Amino acid sequence: MSDQKKKEEKAKRLAEQLRANLARRKSQARARRAGEGDARRDGIKAAKAEDKK
């Protein structure tokens, strides 16, 4: 396999990983805005609503 072909495949793999990471982070941000906790066991806890007086 040529060096150019290897570089193109690596760039394609990295682009796919970047898109997957971005989608995951956007999903996490949406969940935080909605007040839901992370689905992962080690994730963040849901934000608690503050009592208004």
Secondary structure, DSSP 8 states (H G I E B T S, - for coil): --HHHHHHHHHHHHHHHHHHHHHHHHHHHHHHHHT---SSTTS----------
